[in-house]
C-alpha cells in the first residue's frame, strides 16, 4: 500500500508537476496571499519553489494556468488527469521552456524575438521528434503568446500592431494604369512572356560584423508589430529599431551585392565580388555582361530568352529622364540582349514591385536565408554567406513553384486591371 501511495503522490508525466508538488503550489499561494504578495510576483515566487518531474522549475505562466484550472474546477484534486487529451505535442515542456528563456533573453538584450532567431539560438528545442524537422513558426509563436512576458505572468506577449501600410497616391495609380495599357498593347501571349523575358534586379545584404550590429538589425526587422505585454509598449526593448542598419554600410558591416535572374521556370542567383560598384551604371553594365554566360549554361542547346525586364532603379535608367543609361545599353548589347521597355521607360512607374515577378523570387530567397541564419551571424564569412545563398536558391527551385511564377505576368496584369491601377489584392 505504501508503495502504491508513493506512486500516486510522486508519479506522473515527465516535465509536469506531480500531485505532491501541486499541493505545495496551492499551499504556497495561500501563504503568499496572506503575506499580501503582489499577484504579478506571486506566481514567480511559487514557481521558484516547485520542481517538475525530471528536474527544473515550472514557468510562472504554467503555475498561473494550474491555478486557473484549480479555481475553475470544483471537483479538482491533486493529480487529476484531463480526459480527451490529443496527440503528443510537437514541443514538450523542456523545449517550450528553452524557447521562452531564449526569447525573453533576446528582448532583454535589445533584439526582437523572431522565428528565425529562435531557430538559430536553440535549434535542438524546435525540432519535432516525429519529423526530425523544425516546427513551423505557429508553434514557436504559441510559446511566445502563452509563456513569455515583459512584466508579470498575467500579461503574456501579444503580437501588437503599430503601423499600417502606406497607400499609393492618385498620381502613381494613374501611372500604373498607363503602364497596364502599354502592356496590353504589346499583344504578347502568355507563352511569349514565359519564353522571352529575363527578370533581374540589384539586391544587397548587409552582413553584421559585431554582435551589437546583429542585435540592431534584429530590432529593425521587427516591422510594425512585436511581442509585447500589455502596458509595456513604451519600453525601449519594445520600440522599433533604426532600419538604416539594414540598408547602410558601416565600419562593423559588409555589404554583399547579388542579382536574381529569373527566366523560364528557373531561378539563378549571381553573387558579386567585393569590388562590385553597386547600383549604378557601371554595376548595370557588369550585371548585363554576366547574363550571357548564365544563359549559355542554363540553355546550352536551346534558343535563349532575349528581353530583360527590370525596375527603373539607378544604373538601368536615369532618374529624371527615364532614359536607359549608356553603360547598361552597352552591357546588354555585349550579351546580345535587349531591354523589354526599350531605351525610354517613361511609361513604367517607379512603384511596380507587386507586378515584377523577380520580387516574389527575392522574397522566397530572403525567407530561406532567414531560416538558415546562424546563431552568431557576425561570425559568418562572406564566402559562407554566399554558399548559404546558393543553397537557398537550390531550395527555392526545388520547393517553390518557380515554373508557375514565370507564367504569372498575364494574371497579374488582369488583377491590375481589376484594381484599376491600385495595389494588387492578394
C-alpha positions as CSV (number, residue, x, y, z in Angstrom):
1,X,0.0,0.0,0.0
2,X,2.8,2.4,0.9
3,X,4.4,1.8,-2.5
4,X,1.1,2.4,-4.2
5,X,0.6,5.7,-2.3
6,X,4.1,6.8,-3.1
7,X,3.5,6.3,-6.8
8,X,0.2,8.2,-6.6
9,X,1.8,11.2,-4.9
10,X,5.2,11.3,-6.6
11,X,4.5,9.8,-10.0
12,X,3.3,11.5,-13.2
13,X,4.3,12.7,-16.6
14,X,7.9,14.0,-17.0
15,X,8.1,17.7,-17.3
16,X,4.9,18.2,-15.2
17,X,4.2,18.7,-11.5
18,X,3.3,15.5,-9.6
19,X,0.4,15.6,-7.1
20,X,2.6,16.5,-4.2
21,X,4.1,19.5,-6.0
22,X,0.6,20.6,-7.0
23,X,-0.5,20.6,-3.3
24,X,2.6,22.5,-2.5
25,X,1.8,25.1,-5.2
26,X,-1.7,25.6,-3.8
27,X,-0.4,25.9,-0.2
28,X,2.3,28.4,-1.2
29,X,-0.3,30.6,-3.0
30,X,-2.4,30.8,0.2
31,X,0.7,31.7,2.2
32,X,1.9,34.4,-0.2
33,X,-1.6,35.9,-0.4
34,X,-1.7,36.2,3.4
35,X,1.6,37.9,3.1
36,X,0.0,40.3,0.6
37,X,2.5,39.5,-2.1
38,X,1.6,41.2,-5.4
39,X,-0.1,38.9,-7.8
40,X,2.5,39.5,-10.6
41,X,5.3,38.4,-8.2
42,X,3.3,35.7,-6.5
43,X,3.5,33.3,-9.5
44,X,7.2,33.7,-9.9
45,X,7.8,33.0,-6.2
46,X,5.6,29.9,-6.3
47,X,7.2,28.6,-9.4
48,X,10.7,29.0,-7.9
49,X,9.7,26.7,-5.0
50,X,8.5,23.9,-7.2
51,X,10.2,21.1,-9.1
52,X,8.9,19.2,-12.2
53,X,9.3,15.5,-12.7
54,X,12.7,15.2,-14.4
55,X,14.0,18.4,-12.8
56,X,13.7,22.1,-13.3
57,X,11.2,24.6,-12.1
58,X,7.9,25.3,-14.0
59,X,7.3,28.7,-15.6
60,X,5.3,31.4,-13.9
61,X,2.8,31.1,-16.8
62,X,2.4,27.3,-16.1
63,X,1.7,28.0,-12.5
64,X,-0.8,30.6,-13.4
65,X,-2.6,28.1,-15.7
66,X,-2.6,25.5,-12.9
67,X,-4.3,27.9,-10.5
68,X,-6.8,28.8,-13.1
69,X,-7.6,25.1,-13.6
70,X,-7.9,24.6,-9.8
71,X,-10.2,27.6,-9.4
72,X,-12.5,26.7,-12.3
73,X,-12.9,23.0,-11.4
74,X,-14.9,22.4,-8.2
75,X,-14.1,18.7,-8.4
76,X,-10.3,19.3,-8.8
77,X,-7.9,17.2,-6.8
78,X,-4.1,16.8,-6.9
79,X,-3.1,14.7,-9.9
80,X,-6.4,14.9,-11.7
81,X,-5.9,14.0,-15.4
82,X,-8.0,15.7,-18.0
83,X,-9.9,13.5,-20.4
84,X,-9.7,13.8,-24.2
85,X,-6.1,14.8,-24.5
86,X,-4.8,14.9,-28.1
87,X,-1.7,13.5,-29.5
88,X,1.7,14.3,-28.1
89,X,2.6,17.9,-28.7
90,X,5.5,18.7,-31.1
91,X,7.1,20.8,-28.4
92,X,7.4,19.3,-24.9
93,X,7.8,21.2,-21.7
94,X,11.5,21.4,-21.8
95,X,11.5,22.6,-25.4
96,X,8.9,25.3,-24.7
97,X,10.9,26.5,-21.6
98,X,14.1,26.7,-23.7
99,X,12.3,28.8,-26.3
100,X,10.8,31.0,-23.6
101,X,14.2,31.6,-22.0
102,X,15.8,32.3,-25.3
103,X,13.0,34.7,-26.5
104,X,12.9,36.7,-23.2
105,X,16.7,36.9,-23.2
106,X,16.6,38.4,-26.7
107,X,14.2,41.1,-25.5
108,X,16.4,41.9,-22.5
109,X,19.5,42.2,-24.8
110,X,17.7,44.5,-27.2
111,X,16.7,42.1,-30.0
112,X,13.3,41.4,-31.3
113,X,12.4,37.7,-30.9
114,X,11.6,36.1,-34.2
115,X,11.1,32.6,-35.5
116,X,14.4,32.8,-37.4
117,X,16.4,33.9,-34.3
118,X,14.8,31.1,-32.2
119,X,15.9,28.6,-34.9
120,X,19.4,29.8,-34.5
121,X,19.6,30.3,-30.8
122,X,18.1,26.9,-29.6
123,X,18.0,24.6,-32.7
124,X,17.5,21.5,-30.6
125,X,14.4,22.8,-28.9
126,X,12.5,23.5,-32.0
127,X,12.9,20.0,-33.6
128,X,9.7,17.9,-33.9
129,X,10.8,14.4,-32.8
130,X,8.2,12.8,-35.2
131,X,9.6,14.5,-38.3
132,X,13.1,15.4,-37.2
133,X,12.5,18.9,-38.8
134,X,11.9,22.3,-37.1
135,X,8.3,23.0,-36.1
136,X,6.6,25.8,-38.0
137,X,6.5,29.3,-36.8
138,X,3.0,28.9,-35.3
139,X,4.3,26.5,-32.7
140,X,7.1,28.9,-31.7
141,X,4.7,31.9,-31.6
142,X,2.3,29.9,-29.4
143,X,5.1,29.7,-26.8
144,X,5.5,33.5,-27.1
145,X,1.8,34.0,-26.5
146,X,1.4,31.5,-23.6
147,X,4.7,31.7,-21.7
148,X,6.6,34.9,-22.5
149,X,6.1,38.2,-20.8
150,X,7.8,41.6,-20.1
151,X,6.4,42.2,-16.6
152,X,4.2,39.7,-14.7
153,X,3.0,36.3,-16.0
154,X,-0.6,37.5,-16.1
155,X,0.2,39.7,-19.1
156,X,1.8,37.4,-21.7
157,X,3.1,38.7,-25.0
158,X,0.7,39.6,-27.9
159,X,1.8,40.5,-31.4
160,X,0.6,44.1,-31.4
161,X,0.3,46.3,-34.5
162,X,1.7,49.8,-34.5
163,X,1.9,50.7,-38.2
164,X,-0.2,50.5,-41.3
165,X,0.7,50.1,-44.9
166,X,1.2,53.2,-47.0
167,X,-1.3,53.9,-49.7
168,X,-0.5,54.6,-53.3
169,X,-1.1,58.2,-54.4
170,X,-3.5,59.0,-57.2
171,X,-0.6,60.0,-59.4
172,X,1.1,56.6,-59.0
173,X,-2.2,54.7,-59.6
174,X,-2.7,56.7,-62.8
175,X,0.9,55.8,-64.0
176,X,0.3,52.1,-63.1
177,X,-2.9,52.2,-65.2
178,X,-1.0,53.7,-68.1
179,X,1.7,51.0,-67.9
180,X,-1.1,48.4,-67.9
181,X,-2.5,49.9,-71.1
182,X,1.0,49.8,-72.6
183,X,1.5,46.2,-71.7
184,X,-1.9,45.2,-73.2
185,X,-1.0,47.0,-76.5
186,X,2.0,44.7,-76.9
187,X,-0.4,41.8,-77.6
188,X,2.1,39.2,-76.4
189,X,0.8,35.8,-75.4
190,X,1.5,34.2,-72.0
191,X,3.9,31.8,-73.7
192,X,5.8,34.6,-75.3
193,X,6.4,36.2,-71.9
194,X,7.4,32.9,-70.4
195,X,10.0,32.1,-73.2
196,X,11.4,35.6,-73.7
197,X,11.6,37.6,-70.5
198,X,14.6,37.6,-68.2
199,X,13.8,39.2,-64.8
200,X,16.7,40.7,-63.0
201,X,17.4,43.3,-60.2
202,X,20.1,44.6,-58.0
203,X,19.9,43.3,-54.4
204,X,22.2,43.6,-51.5
205,X,22.5,42.3,-48.0
206,X,24.2,44.0,-45.0
207,X,26.2,41.4,-43.0
208,X,26.8,42.3,-39.4
209,X,30.4,42.1,-38.2
210,X,29.6,42.6,-34.5
211,X,27.1,41.2,-32.0
212,X,25.8,44.7,-31.4
213,X,25.1,45.3,-35.1
214,X,23.3,41.9,-35.3
215,X,21.0,42.9,-32.4
216,X,20.3,46.3,-34.1
217,X,19.3,44.5,-37.3
218,X,17.0,42.2,-35.5
219,X,15.2,45.1,-33.9
220,X,15.0,46.9,-37.3
221,X,13.3,43.8,-38.9
222,X,10.5,43.7,-36.4
223,X,8.4,46.0,-38.6
224,X,5.1,47.3,-37.3
225,X,4.5,44.6,-34.8
226,X,6.2,42.9,-31.9
227,X,5.8,40.6,-29.0
228,X,4.8,42.9,-26.2
229,X,3.0,42.6,-22.8
230,X,0.0,44.8,-22.1
231,X,1.1,48.2,-20.8
232,X,4.7,47.7,-21.9
233,X,4.5,49.2,-25.4
234,X,6.8,52.2,-24.4
235,X,9.7,50.1,-23.1
236,X,12.8,50.6,-25.2
237,X,13.0,46.9,-25.9
238,X,9.5,47.1,-27.5
239,X,10.2,50.1,-29.7
240,X,11.1,49.7,-33.4
241,X,14.8,49.8,-34.3
242,X,16.5,52.0,-36.8
243,X,16.0,50.5,-40.3
244,X,19.2,52.1,-41.6
245,X,21.1,49.3,-40.0
246,X,19.6,47.0,-42.7
247,X,20.4,49.3,-45.6
248,X,23.5,51.3,-44.9
249,X,27.0,50.0,-44.7
250,X,29.2,50.9,-41.7
251,X,32.5,50.0,-40.1
252,X,31.0,47.0,-38.5
253,X,29.2,45.6,-41.5
254,X,29.9,44.2,-45.0
255,X,27.6,44.9,-48.0
256,X,27.2,41.9,-50.4
257,X,25.7,42.6,-53.8
258,X,23.8,39.9,-55.6
259,X,21.5,39.6,-58.6
260,X,18.4,37.3,-59.0
261,X,18.0,36.0,-62.6
262,X,14.5,34.5,-63.2
263,X,13.6,33.0,-66.5
264,X,11.7,30.0,-68.0
265,X,10.9,28.4,-64.7
266,X,14.3,28.6,-63.1
267,X,15.9,31.0,-60.6
268,X,19.6,31.7,-60.6
269,X,21.5,34.0,-58.1
270,X,24.7,35.7,-59.2
271,X,26.8,36.9,-56.2
272,X,29.2,39.7,-56.9
273,X,32.7,40.2,-55.5
274,X,33.6,42.9,-53.0
275,X,34.7,45.3,-55.8
276,X,31.3,45.3,-57.5
277,X,30.4,49.0,-57.9
278,X,26.8,48.6,-56.8
279,X,23.5,50.1,-58.1
280,X,25.0,52.4,-60.7
281,X,25.6,52.5,-64.4
282,X,28.9,50.6,-64.1
283,X,27.2,48.0,-62.0
284,X,24.4,47.6,-64.5
285,X,26.9,47.1,-67.3
286,X,28.7,44.4,-65.4
287,X,25.4,42.7,-64.5
288,X,24.2,42.7,-68.1
289,X,27.5,41.2,-69.2
290,X,27.1,38.4,-66.7
291,X,23.8,37.3,-68.3
292,X,25.3,35.8,-71.4
293,X,27.3,33.0,-69.6
294,X,24.4,32.4,-67.3
295,X,22.1,31.8,-70.2
296,X,24.6,29.7,-72.1
297,X,24.9,27.4,-69.0
298,X,21.2,27.3,-68.5
299,X,20.2,26.8,-72.2
300,X,23.2,25.1,-73.9
301,X,21.2,23.7,-76.8
302,X,18.2,25.9,-76.9
303,X,17.1,29.2,-78.2
304,X,17.7,31.6,-75.4
305,X,15.4,34.3,-74.0
306,X,16.2,37.8,-75.4
307,X,14.5,40.5,-73.4
308,X,15.5,41.8,-69.9
309,X,12.8,43.1,-67.5
310,X,13.9,45.3,-64.6
311,X,12.6,48.1,-62.4
312,X,13.7,51.7,-63.0
313,X,16.4,51.5,-60.4
314,X,19.6,53.5,-60.7
315,X,22.0,52.1,-63.2
316,X,19.4,50.8,-65.5
317,X,17.6,54.1,-66.2
318,X,18.3,57.8,-65.4
319,X,16.2,59.0,-62.5
320,X,14.8,62.2,-64.1
321,X,14.6,61.3,-67.8
322,X,13.8,57.6,-67.6
323,X,16.3,57.1,-70.4
324,X,18.5,53.9,-70.4
325,X,22.0,54.5,-69.2
326,X,24.6,54.1,-72.0
327,X,26.6,51.6,-70.0
328,X,23.6,49.4,-69.3
329,X,22.8,49.5,-73.0
330,X,26.4,48.6,-73.9
331,X,26.3,45.7,-71.4
332,X,23.1,44.3,-73.0
333,X,24.5,44.6,-76.5
334,X,27.6,42.7,-75.5
335,X,25.3,39.8,-74.3
336,X,23.1,40.0,-77.4
337,X,20.1,41.1,-75.3
338,X,17.5,43.9,-75.3
339,X,15.6,45.8,-72.6
340,X,11.9,44.9,-72.7
341,X,10.9,48.5,-72.0
342,X,13.4,49.8,-74.6
343,X,15.7,52.8,-74.2
344,X,12.9,55.0,-72.8
345,X,11.0,53.7,-69.8
346,X,8.9,56.8,-69.1
347,X,5.7,54.8,-69.2
348,X,6.9,52.4,-66.5
349,X,6.1,53.7,-63.0
350,X,8.6,53.6,-60.1
351,X,6.1,51.8,-57.8
352,X,5.6,48.5,-59.5
353,X,7.1,45.9,-57.2
354,X,3.9,43.8,-56.9
355,X,4.0,43.3,-60.7
356,X,7.6,42.4,-61.1
357,X,8.0,38.6,-60.8
358,X,11.5,38.6,-59.5
359,X,10.4,40.5,-56.4
360,X,8.5,37.4,-55.4
361,X,11.5,35.2,-56.0
362,X,13.6,37.6,-53.9
363,X,11.1,37.3,-51.1
364,X,11.4,33.5,-51.3
365,X,15.1,33.7,-51.1
366,X,15.2,36.1,-48.2
367,X,12.8,33.8,-46.3
368,X,15.0,30.8,-46.9
369,X,18.1,32.8,-45.9
370,X,16.3,33.9,-42.7
371,X,15.5,30.4,-41.7
372,X,19.2,29.3,-42.1
373,X,20.7,32.3,-40.2
374,X,23.4,31.1,-37.9
375,X,23.2,31.6,-34.2
376,X,26.1,34.1,-34.4
377,X,25.7,35.8,-37.8
378,X,28.5,38.2,-37.1
379,X,31.0,35.3,-37.3
380,X,29.8,34.2,-40.7
381,X,32.3,34.9,-43.5
382,X,31.2,36.3,-46.9
383,X,32.1,33.0,-48.6
384,X,29.9,31.1,-46.1
385,X,27.1,33.6,-46.7
386,X,27.3,33.1,-50.5
387,X,27.3,29.3,-50.1
388,X,24.2,29.7,-47.9
389,X,22.6,31.9,-50.6
390,X,23.3,29.3,-53.3
391,X,21.7,26.6,-51.1
392,X,18.7,28.9,-50.6
393,X,18.4,29.3,-54.4
394,X,18.5,25.5,-54.8
395,X,15.8,25.1,-52.2
396,X,13.6,27.7,-53.9
397,X,13.9,25.9,-57.2
398,X,13.1,22.6,-55.6
399,X,10.3,23.6,-53.2
400,X,8.6,26.6,-54.7
401,X,6.5,26.9,-57.8
402,X,9.1,28.9,-59.8
403,X,7.7,27.5,-63.0
404,X,4.3,28.9,-62.2
405,X,5.8,32.2,-61.1
406,X,7.4,32.6,-64.5
407,X,3.9,32.3,-66.1
408,X,2.2,34.8,-63.7
409,X,2.6,38.1,-65.6
410,X,-0.7,37.8,-67.6
411,X,-2.7,37.0,-64.4
412,X,-1.1,39.9,-62.5
413,X,-2.0,42.2,-65.4
414,X,-5.6,41.1,-65.1
415,X,-5.5,41.8,-61.4
416,X,-4.1,45.2,-62.0
417,X,-7.0,45.9,-64.3
418,X,-9.4,44.7,-61.6
419,X,-7.9,47.2,-59.1
420,X,-7.8,50.0,-61.7
421,X,-4.1,50.5,-61.1
422,X,-4.1,50.2,-57.3
423,X,-2.1,47.6,-55.4
424,X,-2.9,44.0,-56.1
425,X,-5.2,42.4,-53.6
426,X,-3.7,39.1,-52.5
